[in-house]
Amino acid sequence: MSSITTQAIEAREKAAQRLKGLLATSDDLARLPSLKEDNEVEKTSAQRQLRAVFGANTEHILSGLESLKRAHAALVKFDAVFSQMSTICSKSIEAIETDDTLRRLATMHSNISETLQSTETVAGLPEAALKAENMLQDSDTAVGLIESHAYLSQVEGTVHRVKTTLELLQDRQSYQLPSLETYFVQVNNAMAKIEYRLWSIVRSFISLGNSRPEILVSALRVIETQEVVDAKLLADGMGDSPLRKGWRRRCIQNMSASIAESFSDILQRCSKLLSSESNSGRLLRSILSDAHEKLVQVHASTNRLIPCFPPVYHVEDFLWHEYRGQTDNILEIIGAISTQLSNNDILFTLDWIQRHDQYLLQDGSGIEQMRGVDALLETYVHRMDEALRNWLKNIMNADFKGEPSHDGDGRLYTPGPQDMFRLIEEQLTAAETGGAVLLEKVVSVMEGIVQDYASQYESRIASDSNALEVLCAVGNNCLRICNLISDLNEMINTVLKSRETEGFTKSLQSHFKLIAKQSSEMCGQVVFMDPGFGELFSLLCHSDDWKRGITTGSMLATLDDFLSDFKIWLDEFLLNVLATSMLIECVSYYMAALLSQTRHVNTETLSFLKRDTDAIREYFNRYLPSDVVENECQILADVGDFLASDSVEAFVLSYSALLEQAPLSPMLLVGILNARVASQHDMTKADAREVLASCRETFGDRSSVAKFSTRQSVNPSMKNSAFISALNAIRQRH
C-alpha cells in the first residue's frame, strides 16, 4: 500500500510540475480553455487504460487464487501419502532386520554342517592314509602304485583345504584353535612311503626296463599325472602350493644318481690309481674293461627303455649324456696320473677311447672330446719328443766322432740317418693305436725333430775341425735323408690321409739338399786350407818354379789327388758341387796371387798366365761342363787383357770387364800396375797414375752395386794382407 500512495504523490507532483510548465507565461492563460479540453481527453484515455489494466489484474488474481486452492489440496493429499510411506518404511525396516537374522541363521547352519563334515573328514584321515598304504603294498603290480597315488592325492588335497580353513579361522579368533597335526602326519607318512617306493622304482629304471617294464611305466604315469597337477596349480597362480611337487625333475635327478651309483665302484678303483704305482697298468685295464661293459649295458638297455618313457624325457640322449659324463670322470682321473703311466698304458687308454668313439658312432650317437685326453696326449708326446731328441743327440755325436763307413760303391756314410728315421717310423707305428689326434701331434713332433736334425747338421759342418771324410759322409747322408723323408711322408699319408705334407716334405728335402751342397763346399775349403797349398800359393806369379810351370802343375796335381778320393767318396751330384767349389777357389787364389805377388809384367808373364789358365781349364773340364769352367776362368782372361792394355782407354775398358766379374777396387790394381811400370818402358808412373784415376772413376760409378760379405777362411800360410784383401774381393763374384 505504501508503494501505491507513494506513486500517487509522485504522480500529483509530476502533474503540478507539468501544469506549472504549461502556465509559465501570460500567453499560456489564454490557452487555458484549450488546455482543459486536452486534459479531459487525456484523462478519459487514462481512465480507460486503468480500467483495462485493473480488469486484467483482477483476472490474474482470481486465477492465482484458484491455483493456490488446488496447491493446498495437493499438499493435503501429499501429506496423507507421506504418512503412508512412513508407515511402509517402518514395516520394511522390520522386514530387513528379520531377513538378516534369517541369513545369519542360514550361514550358521551351513557352517555347522561344514564343520561337522570337516570333522568327519579329519577324523577319517588316518583311516584314509591306512587305506592308501594297503594299496601301496600291492604296488608290485602296475595298477597298485597308480591307484594308491591317485587315492592319496585326493586325501592330500583334503588335508590342504582343512589346513587353509583352520588358518582362516585362526586369523578371526583371539584364542588358539586345537591342533590337528596328529591326523595330518599319518597322511604325510603315507605319501612319503609312496614317494620312497616311486623313487626306488626310478633308480632301478635300467634293470626294470629289461625285466619288468610295466612297473617302470606305472611309476612314470604317476610322475606325469603329478606333472599335470603341477601345471594346473602354476596356471592358477598357486606355484608355491605344497601340492606342487616337481616330480619330473626329481625323476631325472634320481635316474642320474642311479647311473652315477652304478659307476661308483669303478671311480673308487680309479682313486686307487692315484696312490698305486706297481700295478697301475693292470688296474687301469680292469677299470677301462668295466667301463666298456657299462657302455654295452647302456646300449643293450636303450631300445627297451625308449618305449617306457614319454618323448619329453629324451631318454636316449639322457643315457648317453650321463654315460659320457661318468666316462669323463674316469678319464679325468687317468689323465691326472698320466705321468705315472707307461707309454703302453697311455696307448692302451687312447686306443680304448678310439674304440669307444667308434662304438658310439655305430650307435648313432655323437662324440665329444673327453676330459683327461689332453693330459694323456701331452705326456706321451712329451716323452716321445724327449726320447727322439736324446737319440738324435747321440746319433749326431756318433756321426761326427766316429769313422764313416763305405758302401758298396765306396761312398762314405754313417748309419745315423738310417737309425734315426727307423726310430721315427717305429714311434709313428706305435702311435697308430692311439688314434688320429695322437698321430697328428706325433707327426708334428717328428717334423720338428727332422728340422732340428737339419739345423744341427748345418751348425756342425760350419766347424773347421771336421775331417774331409766326415764332411763327405754328411753330404751323402743328407741326400739319403731326402729319400728317407719321402718314405716317411708316404708312411704319414698312409696313416693320416687327410694331412697335407707334400709342401713341408719338399721344404725339408730342399733344406737337406742345401746342407749337402754346403758340406761339399766345405770340403773344398778344407782342401785349400792345407798347409802344402799355402806354400804353393806363395810361389805363384813370381818364382822360377812358377815360370817353369812347376808350381801350377803341383797345385793341380794336389787338387787331383783330393778329387780322385772325392770321386770315390762322394755322390756324383755332390762331386759336381765340390768340383765347382774347388774351381772357384782355385781361380780365386790364383787371381789373388796375381794381383798381390806379381813383380814383373811383360810378354813372358802374359804367356805364363795364358799357360796356367789353359791348364786350369783343361784340368777342370775333366769334372765339369766346359761352359761352367769357361765362365769361371773368364776373369783370368780379363786380367790378362788388362795387363796387355797399351792405352788408358784400353785399361779402363778391360777394367770394366773385370768389374763385371768381381768388385776389384783400383787399390788392388796398384801392385800389377807398378809391376807393369817396372817391367816395360812404354808405361811411366804418370801413365799408371792416370790409369788408376780413370779406374777410380769407373769403380766409383759401380760402387753402389758392390756387395761385400763376411770374409771366408784363408789358408793360414798366407800372411800377406794384400793377398787376403784381393782374395776376399775376388770371392765376391759368387
matplotlib code that plots the C-alpha trace (Angstrom):
import matplotlib.pyplot as plt

x = [0.0, 2.7, 4.2, 0.8, 0.5, 4.0, 3.3, 0.1, 2.0, 4.7, 2.1, 0.4, 3.8, 4.6, 1.2, 1.8, 5.2, 3.6, 0.9, 3.4, 5.3, 2.2, 1.1, 4.6, 3.6, 0.5, 0.1, -0.3, -3.5, -5.2, -4.7, -6.3, -9.6, -7.9, -5.7, -8.7, -10.1, -6.8, -6.6, -10.2, -9.3, -6.1, -8.0, -10.7, -8.0, -6.1, -9.3, -9.9, -6.4, -6.7, -10.0, -8.4, -5.3, -7.4, -9.7, -6.7, -5.1, -8.3, -8.4, -4.9, -5.6, -8.6, -6.5, -3.8, -6.3, -7.6, -4.1, -3.4, -6.6, -5.5, -2.0, -3.4, -5.5, -2.4, -0.3, -3.0, -3.1, 0.8, 0.8, -1.6, 0.6, 3.8, 2.2, 1.5, 5.2, 6.5, 4.3, 5.5, 9.2, 8.9, 7.4, 10.3, 13.0, 11.5, 11.4, 15.1, 16.1, 14.2, 15.8, 19.4, 18.6, 17.4, 20.5, 22.8, 20.9, 21.3, 25.1, 25.4, 23.5, 25.9, 29.0, 27.8, 27.1, 30.5, 32.3, 30.6, 31.6, 35.2, 35.3, 34.2, 36.8, 39.6, 38.6, 38.7, 42.3, 44.2, 41.8, 42.3, 46.1, 46.0, 43.9, 46.5, 49.3, 47.4, 47.1, 50.8, 51.5, 50.2, 52.5, 54.4, 51.7, 51.4, 48.0, 48.8, 51.1, 48.8, 45.7, 47.5, 48.9, 45.5, 43.6, 46.2, 46.4, 42.7, 43.3, 46.2, 44.0, 41.5, 44.3, 45.4, 41.8, 41.4, 44.7, 43.6, 40.3, 42.0, 44.4, 41.5, 39.6, 42.7, 43.1, 39.5, 39.7, 41.5, 42.1, 44.3, 42.4, 43.2, 46.0, 45.1, 48.7, 48.3, 45.8, 47.9, 51.1, 49.7, 48.8, 52.3, 53.8, 51.7, 52.7, 56.4, 56.1, 54.6, 57.4, 60.0, 58.6, 58.3, 62.0, 63.2, 61.5, 63.0, 66.5, 66.2, 64.9, 67.6, 67.0, 63.2, 63.2, 64.9, 62.9, 59.5, 58.9, 55.2, 56.4, 58.6, 55.7, 53.4, 55.9, 56.3, 52.5, 52.3, 55.0, 53.4, 50.0, 51.6, 53.2, 49.7, 48.6, 51.7, 51.0, 47.4, 48.5, 51.0, 48.4, 46.1, 48.8, 49.5, 53.1, 54.1, 51.4, 52.6, 50.6, 53.1, 55.9, 58.1, 58.5, 59.7, 62.8, 63.3, 62.8, 65.7, 67.8, 67.2, 68.0, 71.2, 72.1, 71.3, 73.8, 76.4, 75.9, 76.5, 79.9, 80.8, 82.8, 84.8, 85.5, 86.7, 89.1, 90.2, 91.1, 93.4, 95.4, 96.4, 98.3, 99.1, 102.2, 103.3, 100.0, 98.6, 98.7, 96.7, 94.2, 93.9, 93.0, 90.5, 88.8, 88.5, 87.2, 84.4, 83.7, 83.3, 81.0, 78.8, 78.7, 77.5, 74.8, 73.6, 73.4, 71.5, 69.0, 68.3, 65.9, 63.9, 63.8, 62.8, 59.1, 58.7, 59.4, 57.4, 59.2, 59.8, 62.4, 64.6, 65.8, 68.3, 70.1, 69.9, 71.5, 74.5, 75.0, 75.1, 77.4, 79.7, 79.8, 80.8, 83.4, 84.8, 85.2, 87.2, 89.4, 90.0, 91.5, 93.5, 94.7, 95.8, 98.2, 99.4, 103.0, 102.8, 101.6, 103.8, 103.6, 102.0, 99.3, 98.7, 98.4, 96.0, 93.9, 93.9, 93.1, 90.2, 88.9, 89.1, 87.1, 84.7, 84.1, 83.6, 81.0, 79.1, 79.2, 77.8, 75.0, 74.2, 75.4, 77.7, 81.2, 83.0, 86.5, 86.7, 88.4, 91.8, 92.7, 94.8, 96.9, 97.5, 98.4, 100.7, 102.6, 103.0, 104.1, 106.5, 108.2, 108.4, 109.9, 112.4, 113.4, 113.8, 115.9, 118.2, 118.5, 119.3, 121.9, 123.6, 123.4, 124.9, 127.8, 128.5, 128.3, 130.9, 133.2, 133.3, 134.8, 132.5, 131.8, 132.0, 129.0, 129.3, 130.3, 132.9, 130.7, 131.2, 128.2, 127.3, 124.4, 122.9, 120.2, 119.0, 118.9, 117.2, 114.4, 113.9, 113.3, 111.0, 109.0, 108.8, 107.3, 104.8, 103.8, 103.4, 101.3, 98.8, 96.9, 96.4, 94.1, 94.2, 94.6, 97.8, 99.1, 98.7, 100.7, 103.3, 103.7, 104.2, 106.9, 108.6, 108.6, 110.2, 112.8, 113.7, 114.0, 116.2, 118.3, 118.9, 119.8, 122.3, 123.9, 124.1, 125.8, 128.2, 129.6, 130.5, 133.2, 136.8, 137.6, 135.7, 137.7, 137.1, 135.7, 133.1, 132.1, 131.7, 129.7, 127.4, 126.8, 125.9, 123.8, 121.8, 121.0, 119.9, 117.8, 115.9, 114.9, 114.1, 111.9, 110.0, 109.5, 108.4, 106.0, 104.4, 104.0, 102.4, 100.0, 99.0, 98.1, 96.8, 95.1, 93.7, 97.1, 98.7, 102.5, 103.8, 104.8, 106.6, 108.3, 109.7, 110.9, 112.7, 114.3, 115.4, 117.0, 118.9, 120.0, 121.3, 123.2, 124.7, 125.9, 127.3, 129.1, 130.7, 131.7, 133.2, 135.3, 136.7, 137.5, 139.3, 141.4, 142.5, 143.3, 146.0, 149.5, 151.0, 148.7, 149.8, 153.4, 152.4, 150.2, 153.2, 155.2, 152.6, 153.2, 156.8, 159.0, 161.2, 159.2, 156.1, 157.7, 158.7, 155.1, 156.1, 154.1, 150.8, 151.3, 151.9, 148.8, 146.6, 148.2, 147.4, 143.8, 143.7, 144.8, 141.9, 139.4, 140.3, 139.4, 136.3, 135.2, 135.0, 133.7, 131.0, 127.7, 128.0, 125.8, 128.0, 131.2, 130.0, 129.2, 132.6, 134.5, 132.7, 133.7, 137.3, 137.4, 136.1, 138.7, 141.5, 140.8, 140.3, 143.6, 145.4, 143.9, 144.8, 148.4, 148.5, 147.2, 149.4, 152.6, 153.3, 156.6, 157.1, 154.6, 155.9, 155.1, 156.6, 154.4, 151.3, 152.3, 152.7, 149.3, 147.7, 149.5, 148.2, 144.7, 144.6, 146.0, 143.3, 140.6, 141.8, 142.0, 138.6, 137.0, 137.5, 134.9, 132.7, 130.9, 133.1, 130.8, 130.9, 134.8, 135.0, 132.7, 134.9, 138.2, 137.0, 138.3, 141.8, 141.5, 140.1, 143.1, 145.4, 143.7, 144.1, 147.8, 148.2, 146.5, 148.5, 146.3, 144.3, 141.1, 142.1, 142.9, 139.6, 137.7, 139.4, 138.9, 135.2, 135.2, 137.0, 134.4, 131.7, 133.4, 134.3, 134.3, 138.0, 138.8, 141.5, 143.7, 144.0, 145.5, 148.3, 150.6, 150.3, 150.4, 153.7, 155.0, 154.0, 155.8, 158.9, 158.9, 158.1, 159.4, 156.2, 154.4, 155.5, 154.4, 152.4, 150.7, 150.0, 148.5, 146.3, 145.1, 144.4, 142.5, 140.3, 139.8, 138.7, 136.1, 134.9, 134.8, 133.0, 130.2, 129.8, 130.5, 126.8, 126.2, 129.4, 128.5, 130.9, 130.0, 131.7, 135.3, 135.8, 138.6, 142.0, 144.9, 146.8, 150.1, 149.1, 150.0, 150.2, 147.4, 147.3, 146.8, 144.0, 142.3, 142.4, 141.2, 138.2, 137.3, 137.5, 135.3, 132.6, 131.9, 129.8]
y = [0.0, 2.4, 2.0, 2.9, 6.0, 7.0, 6.5, 8.7, 11.5, 11.3, 11.4, 14.5, 16.2, 15.4, 16.9, 20.1, 20.4, 19.9, 22.5, 24.9, 24.5, 25.0, 28.2, 29.8, 33.0, 35.2, 33.9, 30.4, 31.6, 32.5, 28.9, 27.6, 26.5, 24.5, 23.0, 21.9, 20.2, 18.4, 17.4, 16.0, 13.9, 12.6, 11.9, 10.0, 8.0, 7.2, 6.1, 3.7, 2.3, 2.0, 0.1, -2.3, -2.9, -3.4, -5.9, -7.9, -7.9, -9.0, -12.0, -12.8, -12.6, -14.8, -17.3, -17.2, -17.8, -20.8, -22.2, -21.7, -23.6, -26.5, -26.5, -26.6, -29.6, -31.3, -30.7, -32.1, -35.3, -35.5, -35.3, -38.2, -40.2, -39.3, -40.6, -43.9, -44.1, -43.6, -46.5, -48.7, -47.8, -48.7, -52.1, -52.6, -51.9, -54.6, -57.0, -56.3, -56.9, -60.2, -61.2, -60.6, -62.7, -65.5, -65.2, -65.3, -68.3, -70.0, -69.3, -70.6, -73.7, -74.1, -73.6, -76.1, -78.6, -78.0, -78.2, -81.4, -82.7, -81.5, -83.1, -86.3, -85.9, -85.1, -87.9, -90.2, -89.1, -91.8, -94.5, -93.0, -93.0, -96.6, -97.5, -95.8, -97.8, -101.0, -100.1, -99.4, -103.0, -104.1, -101.7, -104.6, -104.6, -101.8, -100.8, -100.7, -97.7, -95.7, -96.3, -95.6, -92.3, -91.2, -92.0, -90.4, -87.3, -86.7, -87.2, -84.8, -82.2, -82.6, -82.0, -78.9, -77.5, -78.2, -76.5, -73.5, -73.3, -73.6, -70.8, -68.5, -69.3, -68.7, -65.3, -64.4, -65.8, -64.4, -67.7, -70.7, -73.4, -77.0, -78.6, -81.4, -82.3, -85.8, -86.5, -84.8, -86.6, -90.0, -88.7, -87.3, -90.6, -92.5, -90.1, -90.4, -94.2, -93.8, -91.4, -93.8, -96.6, -94.4, -93.3, -96.8, -97.8, -94.9, -95.6, -99.2, -98.0, -99.8, -103.2, -102.8, -101.7, -105.0, -107.2, -105.6, -102.5, -102.3, -101.3, -98.6, -97.4, -97.2, -95.1, -92.7, -92.4, -91.4, -88.8, -87.4, -87.3, -85.2, -83.1, -82.2, -81.2, -79.0, -77.3, -76.5, -75.1, -73.0, -71.7, -70.8, -68.8, -71.4, -72.0, -72.2, -74.7, -77.8, -79.9, -78.9, -81.4, -81.1, -84.9, -85.0, -83.0, -85.3, -88.3, -87.2, -86.4, -89.9, -91.5, -89.6, -90.6, -94.2, -94.1, -92.4, -95.1, -97.8, -96.2, -95.7, -98.9, -98.0, -94.5, -95.9, -98.1, -95.0, -93.3, -96.1, -95.3, -92.0, -94.0, -97.2, -97.4, -101.1, -102.5, -99.3, -100.9, -103.9, -101.8, -99.4, -102.2, -103.6, -100.1, -99.5, -103.0, -102.5, -99.0, -100.6, -103.2, -100.3, -99.0, -102.3, -102.4, -98.9, -99.8, -103.1, -101.2, -98.2, -99.9, -101.4, -98.1, -95.8, -97.1, -96.8, -93.1, -90.2, -88.4, -85.3, -87.2, -87.8, -90.9, -92.0, -88.7, -88.6, -92.1, -91.3, -87.9, -89.4, -92.2, -89.8, -87.7, -90.7, -91.8, -88.3, -88.6, -91.8, -90.4, -87.2, -89.2, -91.3, -88.0, -86.7, -89.6, -89.7, -89.1, -92.3, -94.4, -96.2, -95.3, -98.7, -97.9, -94.5, -96.0, -98.7, -95.9, -93.9, -97.0, -97.6, -94.1, -94.6, -97.9, -96.2, -93.4, -95.9, -97.8, -94.5, -93.7, -97.1, -96.5, -93.1, -91.0, -88.0, -88.0, -85.3, -84.6, -86.3, -84.8, -86.1, -86.9, -83.8, -84.8, -88.3, -86.9, -84.3, -86.8, -89.3, -86.7, -85.0, -88.3, -89.2, -85.8, -86.1, -89.6, -88.7, -85.6, -87.7, -90.3, -87.5, -86.1, -89.4, -90.2, -86.8, -87.3, -90.7, -89.4, -86.7, -88.5, -92.0, -93.2, -93.1, -96.4, -97.2, -98.6, -101.0, -98.1, -96.7, -93.8, -92.6, -92.6, -93.1, -95.2, -92.3, -91.2, -94.7, -95.3, -92.0, -92.5, -96.1, -94.8, -92.2, -94.7, -97.0, -94.2, -93.4, -97.1, -97.3, -94.2, -95.6, -97.4, -94.0, -92.6, -89.7, -86.9, -88.6, -89.2, -85.5, -84.5, -87.2, -86.2, -82.5, -83.5, -85.7, -82.8, -80.7, -83.4, -83.6, -79.8, -79.9, -82.7, -80.3, -77.4, -79.5, -80.7, -77.2, -75.9, -78.8, -78.6, -75.0, -76.1, -76.0, -79.2, -81.6, -84.2, -84.5, -88.0, -86.7, -83.9, -86.3, -88.7, -85.7, -84.7, -88.3, -88.7, -85.6, -86.9, -90.2, -88.3, -86.8, -90.3, -91.2, -88.1, -89.3, -92.7, -91.1, -88.8, -91.8, -93.6, -90.5, -90.1, -93.8, -93.3, -89.8, -89.5, -86.0, -84.4, -82.3, -82.8, -82.5, -78.9, -79.4, -82.5, -80.6, -77.8, -80.3, -82.1, -78.7, -77.9, -81.1, -80.9, -77.4, -78.8, -81.5, -78.8, -76.8, -79.8, -80.5, -76.8, -77.1, -80.0, -77.6, -75.0, -77.7, -78.7, -75.1, -74.7, -77.4, -76.0, -77.6, -75.4, -72.4, -73.0, -73.4, -70.2, -68.2, -69.2, -68.3, -65.4, -64.6, -67.7, -69.6, -72.7, -70.9, -69.6, -73.2, -74.3, -76.5, -74.6, -74.6, -78.2, -79.2, -77.2, -79.0, -82.4, -81.9, -81.0, -84.1, -86.2, -84.9, -85.1, -88.7, -89.6, -87.4, -89.1, -92.4, -90.9, -88.6, -88.9, -87.8, -84.8, -83.7, -84.3, -81.8, -79.3, -79.9, -79.6, -76.3, -75.1, -76.1, -74.4, -71.2, -71.3, -72.3, -69.3, -67.0, -68.0, -67.7, -64.2, -63.1, -64.2, -62.5, -59.2, -59.2, -61.2, -60.2, -58.3, -58.1, -57.8, -58.5, -60.7, -63.7, -63.1, -62.9, -66.2, -67.8, -66.5, -68.0, -71.3, -71.6, -70.5, -73.2, -75.8, -75.0, -75.0, -78.3, -80.0, -79.0, -79.9, -83.5, -83.0, -80.1, -79.0, -76.8, -73.8, -73.8, -73.9, -71.3, -68.9, -69.3, -68.9, -65.7, -63.5, -64.8, -63.9, -60.5, -59.7, -60.8, -58.3, -55.6, -56.3, -56.3, -52.9, -50.2, -47.1, -45.5, -46.3, -49.9, -50.2, -48.7, -51.0, -54.1, -52.9, -52.5, -56.2, -57.2, -55.3, -57.4, -60.5, -59.1, -55.8, -55.2, -51.8, -49.7, -50.1, -53.8, -52.9, -50.8, -53.9, -55.1, -51.6, -50.9, -54.3, -53.1, -49.8, -51.6, -54.1, -52.1, -48.7, -47.9, -47.1, -44.5, -43.8, -40.9, -43.2, -45.6, -42.8, -41.7, -45.3, -45.6, -42.3, -43.4, -46.8, -45.0, -43.1, -46.3, -48.0, -45.1, -45.4, -49.0, -48.9, -48.6, -52.1, -53.6, -56.0, -57.4, -60.3, -61.8, -62.9, -66.6, -68.7, -68.1, -70.6, -69.9, -69.9, -66.7, -63.8, -61.2, -58.6, -57.6, -61.3, -61.7, -58.4, -59.5, -63.0, -61.7, -59.2, -61.9, -64.2, -61.6, -62.6, -65.5]
z = [0.0, 0.9, -2.5, -4.2, -2.0, -2.9, -6.5, -6.2, -4.5, -7.2, -9.9, -8.3, -8.1, -11.7, -12.6, -10.7, -12.3, -15.7, -15.0, -13.8, -17.0, -19.1, -17.3, -17.0, -19.1, -19.6, -23.0, -21.6, -19.7, -23.0, -24.0, -20.8, -22.2, -24.9, -22.3, -20.3, -23.3, -24.0, -20.3, -20.4, -23.4, -21.8, -18.5, -20.3, -22.1, -18.9, -17.1, -20.0, -19.7, -15.9, -16.2, -18.7, -16.6, -13.4, -15.2, -16.4, -13.0, -11.4, -13.7, -12.8, -9.1, -9.4, -11.5, -8.8, -6.0, -7.9, -8.3, -4.6, -3.8, -5.9, -4.5, -1.0, -1.9, -3.4, -0.2, 1.9, -0.3, -0.3, 3.5, 3.7, 1.2, 3.1, 6.3, 4.5, 3.2, 6.7, 7.8, 4.9, 5.6, 9.2, 8.2, 5.6, 8.2, 10.4, 7.4, 6.5, 10.1, 10.1, 6.7, 8.0, 11.0, 8.8, 6.6, 9.6, 10.8, 7.4, 7.4, 10.9, 9.7, 6.7, 8.8, 11.4, 8.6, 7.0, 10.4, 11.1, 7.7, 8.0, 11.5, 10.0, 7.2, 9.6, 11.8, 8.8, 7.6, 9.5, 8.0, 4.5, 5.0, 6.1, 3.0, 0.7, 2.4, 1.9, -1.8, -1.9, -0.7, -4.0, -5.9, -7.3, -9.9, -12.5, -11.1, -7.3, -7.4, -9.7, -7.5, -4.2, -5.5, -7.0, -3.8, -1.5, -3.8, -3.1, 0.7, 0.5, -1.2, 1.6, 4.1, 2.3, 2.3, 6.0, 6.8, 4.8, 6.7, 10.0, 9.1, 8.2, 11.4, 13.4, 11.9, 13.1, 16.6, 19.5, 21.1, 19.9, 18.0, 18.7, 16.6, 14.1, 13.1, 14.6, 11.8, 9.1, 10.0, 9.1, 5.6, 5.2, 6.2, 3.7, 0.9, 2.0, 1.6, -1.9, -2.8, -1.5, -3.5, -6.5, -6.4, -5.7, -9.0, -10.8, -9.5, -10.8, -14.2, -16.2, -14.6, -14.6, -18.2, -19.0, -16.7, -15.7, -17.9, -16.7, -13.2, -14.6, -16.8, -13.8, -11.9, -14.9, -15.2, -11.6, -12.2, -15.3, -13.6, -10.8, -13.5, -14.9, -11.4, -11.1, -14.4, -13.3, -10.0, -11.7, -14.2, -11.3, -9.6, -7.0, -7.8, -4.1, -3.2, -1.2, -3.7, -6.5, -6.3, -9.5, -9.8, -13.4, -12.4, -9.4, -11.6, -13.9, -10.9, -9.5, -12.8, -13.0, -9.4, -10.3, -13.2, -11.0, -8.4, -11.0, -11.7, -8.0, -7.8, -10.9, -9.7, -6.3, -8.1, -10.2, -6.9, -6.1, -9.3, -7.6, -4.9, -6.8, -9.0, -9.1, -10.5, -12.1, -15.6, -14.6, -12.6, -15.5, -17.9, -15.4, -15.0, -18.7, -19.3, -16.8, -18.2, -21.7, -20.2, -18.9, -22.4, -23.7, -21.0, -21.8, -25.5, -24.8, -22.5, -24.7, -27.1, -24.2, -22.2, -25.0, -25.2, -21.4, -21.3, -22.7, -25.6, -23.4, -21.4, -24.5, -22.6, -25.3, -25.3, -21.5, -21.2, -23.4, -21.8, -18.4, -19.5, -21.2, -18.0, -15.9, -18.5, -18.5, -14.7, -15.2, -17.9, -15.9, -13.0, -15.5, -17.1, -13.7, -13.3, -16.9, -15.8, -13.7, -16.6, -19.0, -22.7, -23.4, -20.8, -22.4, -25.8, -24.4, -23.0, -26.2, -28.2, -25.7, -26.3, -30.0, -29.9, -27.5, -30.0, -32.9, -30.8, -30.2, -33.9, -34.8, -32.3, -33.9, -31.0, -31.4, -29.9, -28.0, -26.7, -23.3, -20.3, -19.4, -23.0, -23.4, -20.4, -21.8, -25.2, -23.8, -21.6, -24.4, -27.0, -24.5, -23.7, -27.4, -28.2, -25.4, -26.4, -30.1, -29.2, -27.0, -29.8, -32.2, -29.9, -29.5, -33.3, -34.2, -31.7, -33.2, -36.8, -36.2, -33.8, -35.3, -38.6, -41.6, -43.4, -47.2, -49.1, -52.0, -54.4, -51.9, -50.9, -47.4, -45.0, -41.3, -40.1, -38.1, -40.6, -41.2, -37.4, -36.8, -39.3, -38.2, -34.7, -36.0, -38.1, -35.1, -33.0, -35.8, -36.0, -32.2, -32.2, -34.7, -32.0, -30.2, -32.9, -35.3, -32.7, -31.3, -34.8, -35.7, -32.6, -33.2, -36.8, -35.8, -33.3, -35.9, -38.4, -35.7, -35.0, -38.7, -38.8, -35.8, -37.4, -40.4, -38.1, -36.1, -39.3, -40.5, -37.4, -37.1, -40.7, -40.1, -37.7, -39.0, -37.1, -39.3, -41.3, -45.0, -44.6, -42.1, -44.4, -47.3, -45.2, -44.1, -47.7, -48.7, -45.6, -46.4, -49.9, -48.3, -45.8, -48.7, -49.8, -46.1, -45.9, -48.9, -47.4, -44.1, -45.9, -47.7, -44.4, -42.8, -45.8, -45.3, -41.6, -41.9, -45.3, -44.5, -43.8, -46.4, -46.1, -49.6, -49.3, -46.0, -47.3, -50.3, -48.0, -45.8, -48.7, -50.2, -46.8, -46.6, -50.2, -49.4, -46.4, -48.6, -51.0, -48.1, -46.8, -50.2, -50.5, -47.0, -48.4, -50.9, -48.3, -46.1, -49.2, -49.8, -46.1, -46.4, -45.5, -48.6, -50.7, -48.8, -49.9, -53.5, -53.4, -52.0, -55.1, -57.7, -60.3, -59.3, -58.6, -61.0, -60.4, -61.4, -64.5, -65.4, -64.7, -61.7, -59.1, -61.1, -62.1, -58.4, -57.4, -60.0, -59.1, -55.4, -56.4, -58.5, -55.5, -53.5, -56.3, -57.0, -53.5, -53.6, -56.8, -54.8, -51.5, -52.8, -54.6, -58.3, -57.7, -54.7, -56.6, -59.2, -56.5, -54.9, -58.2, -58.9, -55.5, -56.0, -59.4, -57.9, -55.0, -57.4, -59.6, -56.6, -55.1, -58.4, -59.0, -55.5, -56.1, -59.5, -58.0, -54.9, -55.8, -59.5, -59.7, -63.5, -66.3, -69.7, -72.7, -70.9, -67.9, -70.1, -71.7, -68.3, -67.3, -70.5, -70.0, -66.4, -67.5, -70.1, -67.6, -65.1, -67.8, -69.1, -65.7, -64.5, -67.9, -66.7, -63.9, -65.1, -68.2, -70.4, -70.2, -66.4, -66.5, -69.2, -67.2, -64.0, -65.9, -67.7, -65.0, -65.7, -69.4, -68.4, -66.1, -69.0, -71.3, -68.6, -68.2, -72.0, -72.5, -74.2, -73.6, -70.9, -72.8, -73.2, -69.5, -68.5, -70.9, -69.6, -66.0, -66.7, -67.9, -64.7, -62.6, -64.3, -62.8, -59.3, -57.4, -57.6, -56.2, -58.0, -55.0, -55.8, -59.2, -57.8, -57.5, -61.1, -62.5, -60.6, -61.9, -65.4, -65.0, -63.6, -66.5, -69.6, -70.8, -72.7, -69.4, -66.9, -63.4, -64.6, -67.0, -64.1, -62.0, -64.9, -65.3, -61.6, -61.7, -64.6, -62.9, -59.7, -61.7, -63.3, -59.9, -58.3, -60.8, -59.8, -56.1, -55.3, -56.5, -55.0, -52.2, -49.6, -47.5, -44.4, -45.1, -45.8, -44.4, -45.9, -45.9, -42.7, -44.6, -46.4, -44.2, -47.0, -46.3, -50.0, -51.0, -48.4, -49.5, -53.1, -52.3, -50.4, -53.1, -55.9, -53.9, -54.1, -57.7, -56.1]

ax = plt.figure().add_subplot(projection="3d")
ax.plot(x, y, z, "-o")
ax.set_aspect("equal")
plt.show()
